[in-house]
């Protein structure tokens, strides 16, 4: 977990996976915001924060709380977080509205064991 804040423009990050419990890793990047301000970690997140699966139809209250933190620095992009799932190599992204997607992509592959993932 990193507290590094990326500012405007395009970014790239590499994650070095050195030990995988149960063979599955899900990692990602998210806009700078709070995942717990006015959101009850246990009651609303069930103790597991997974913002890539939040939308108007799934966890709508949390979706609105996340979207309400929008600032001018977000620009006109509507992708607010994305993740990589090592089991199948799928990438998921969301706008915390109606669009939660999991996509096929050129070069997609899962990771079973140690390795490096770039987003």
Secondary structure, DSSP 4 states (H G I P E B T S, - for coil): -------SS----EEEE---GGG--EEEEE-S--SSTTS-TTTTTTT---GGG--SSSSHHHHHHHHTT--GGGTT----EEEEETTTTEEEEE-SSS-EEEE--TT-----SSEEEE-
